[in-house]
């Protein structure tokens, strides 16, 4: 899913692995799942609200020191980073939400991320940038999630 092989592309892979490793259940055990209906629509308070059949299996807001590290790696000032893993009809989809302090930073970060992966896996909504992460077999689910968030 990453278009170009580059140092920045490898950084994207490292970021996705880093965020996935930081999930509270180490990948998400089904018995720790929170039903999607119980998830807040306010992403600063919880996982992004997704369609009803998207089950949250892991959700973590990164601690400030890790946000600083990610900011330095992406060369962008991030206010917060949230990593949520969903189970969607038996498939794992990860959504990383990066919040930045201003529109200029959002423009810069989005441009940088677009050098790492395709636009179909990214969505900017004001000061939030959503990154969809998964294997090739979940591309339809990622497109569904992106469309859902874009409609909100």
DORO-633638 format. One record per residue (C-alpha): x, z, y. Coordinates in nm, 2 decimals. Example, Ala and Ser with C-alpha at 12.3 -4.5 7.8 and 13.67 -1.06 7.14 Angstrom:
<zatis>
{{1.23; 0.78; -0.45}};
{{1.37; 0.71; -0.11}};
</zatis>
This chain:
<zatis>
{{0.00; 0.00; 0.00}};
{{0.30; 0.03; 0.23}};
{{0.36; -0.32; 0.37}};
{{0.73; -0.30; 0.45}};
{{1.02; -0.13; 0.29}};
{{1.21; 0.04; 0.57}};
{{1.34; 0.38; 0.67}};
{{1.02; 0.44; 0.85}};
{{0.82; 0.33; 0.54}};
{{1.02; 0.57; 0.33}};
{{0.94; 0.84; 0.59}};
{{0.57; 0.77; 0.54}};
{{0.60; 0.81; 0.17}};
{{0.79; 1.14; 0.22}};
{{0.53; 1.26; 0.47}};
{{0.24; 1.18; 0.22}};
{{0.43; 1.36; -0.06}};
{{0.51; 1.65; 0.17}};
{{0.15; 1.69; 0.28}};
{{0.03; 1.66; -0.07}};
{{0.27; 1.92; -0.19}};
{{0.15; 2.16; 0.08}};
{{-0.21; 2.15; -0.04}};
{{-0.33; 2.50; -0.12}};
{{-0.39; 2.44; -0.49}};
{{-0.08; 2.22; -0.55}};
{{-0.29; 1.91; -0.61}};
{{-0.63; 2.06; -0.64}};
{{-0.80; 2.23; -0.93}};
{{-1.16; 2.13; -0.97}};
{{-1.28; 2.49; -1.01}};
{{-1.15; 2.56; -0.65}};
{{-1.36; 2.27; -0.51}};
{{-1.59; 2.31; -0.21}};
{{-1.90; 2.09; -0.21}};
{{-1.89; 1.82; 0.06}};
{{-2.22; 1.95; 0.20}};
{{-2.05; 2.28; 0.29}};
{{-1.78; 2.11; 0.50}};
{{-1.78; 2.14; 0.87}};
{{-1.81; 1.83; 1.08}};
{{-1.55; 1.97; 1.32}};
{{-1.21; 1.86; 1.17}};
{{-1.03; 2.14; 1.36}};
{{-1.23; 2.39; 1.16}};
{{-1.23; 2.22; 0.82}};
{{-1.20; 1.91; 0.62}};
{{-1.33; 1.58; 0.76}};
{{-1.71; 1.54; 0.68}};
{{-1.73; 1.26; 0.42}};
{{-2.01; 1.11; 0.21}};
{{-2.20; 1.36; -0.01}};
{{-2.03; 1.24; -0.33}};
{{-1.68; 1.31; -0.19}};
{{-1.58; 1.66; -0.32}};
{{-1.31; 1.86; -0.15}};
{{-1.06; 1.98; -0.41}};
{{-0.78; 2.08; -0.17}};
{{-0.77; 2.14; 0.20}};
{{-0.49; 2.27; 0.42}};
{{-0.41; 2.29; 0.79}};
{{-0.03; 2.28; 0.82}};
{{0.14; 2.58; 0.97}};
{{0.29; 2.53; 1.32}};
{{0.65; 2.51; 1.19}};
{{0.56; 2.23; 0.95}};
{{0.37; 2.05; 1.22}};
{{0.69; 2.06; 1.43}};
{{0.89; 1.92; 1.14}};
{{0.63; 1.64; 1.09}};
{{0.63; 1.57; 1.47}};
{{1.01; 1.54; 1.47}};
{{1.00; 1.31; 1.16}};
{{0.74; 1.08; 1.33}};
{{0.89; 1.12; 1.67}};
{{0.55; 1.21; 1.81}};
{{0.40; 1.54; 1.95}};
{{0.14; 1.65; 1.70}};
{{-0.10; 1.93; 1.79}};
{{-0.21; 1.98; 1.43}};
{{-0.20; 1.82; 1.08}};
{{-0.46; 1.87; 0.81}};
{{-0.43; 1.74; 0.45}};
{{-0.75; 1.71; 0.25}};
{{-0.78; 1.58; -0.11}};
{{-1.11; 1.46; -0.23}};
{{-1.24; 1.37; -0.57}};
{{-1.45; 1.06; -0.54}};
{{-1.63; 0.95; -0.85}};
{{-1.34; 1.07; -1.06}};
{{-1.06; 0.93; -0.83}};
{{-0.83; 1.12; -0.60}};
{{-0.83; 1.02; -0.23}};
{{-0.62; 1.20; 0.02}};
{{-0.70; 1.21; 0.40}};
{{-0.44; 1.33; 0.64}};
{{-0.57; 1.41; 0.99}};
{{-0.32; 1.42; 1.28}};
{{-0.43; 1.55; 1.61}};
{{-0.23; 1.47; 1.93}};
{{-0.25; 1.62; 2.28}};
{{-0.32; 1.30; 2.47}};
{{-0.41; 0.93; 2.46}};
{{-0.06; 0.80; 2.52}};
{{0.07; 1.00; 2.22}};
{{-0.22; 0.87; 2.01}};
{{-0.13; 0.51; 2.11}};
{{0.24; 0.57; 2.02}};
{{0.17; 0.74; 1.69}};
{{-0.08; 0.48; 1.58}};
{{0.17; 0.20; 1.66}};
{{0.44; 0.38; 1.47}};
{{0.21; 0.44; 1.17}};
{{0.10; 0.07; 1.17}};
{{0.47; -0.02; 1.10}};
{{0.44; 0.20; 0.78}};
{{0.11; 0.10; 0.64}};
{{-0.18; -0.13; 0.68}};
{{-0.45; -0.09; 0.94}};
{{-0.71; -0.06; 0.67}};
{{-0.56; 0.28; 0.57}};
{{-0.56; 0.42; 0.93}};
{{-0.83; 0.51; 1.18}};
{{-0.80; 0.64; 1.53}};
{{-1.09; 0.83; 1.69}};
{{-0.99; 0.96; 2.03}};
{{-0.70; 1.20; 1.97}};
{{-0.74; 1.21; 1.59}};
{{-0.57; 0.97; 1.36}};
{{-0.69; 0.96; 1.00}};
{{-0.45; 0.83; 0.73}};
{{-0.59; 0.74; 0.39}};
{{-0.35; 0.79; 0.10}};
{{-0.40; 0.69; -0.26}};
{{-0.31; 0.45; -0.54}};
{{-0.42; 0.09; -0.55}};
{{-0.72; 0.18; -0.77}};
{{-0.88; 0.38; -0.49}};
{{-0.86; 0.11; -0.22}};
{{-1.24; 0.06; -0.23}};
{{-1.30; 0.44; -0.19}};
{{-1.05; 0.46; 0.10}};
{{-1.23; 0.17; 0.27}};
{{-1.56; 0.35; 0.22}};
{{-1.42; 0.67; 0.37}};
{{-1.27; 0.48; 0.67}};
{{-1.60; 0.31; 0.73}};
{{-1.79; 0.64; 0.71}};
{{-1.56; 0.81; 0.96}};
{{-1.56; 0.51; 1.19}};
{{-1.94; 0.52; 1.20}};
{{-1.95; 0.89; 1.32}};
</zatis>
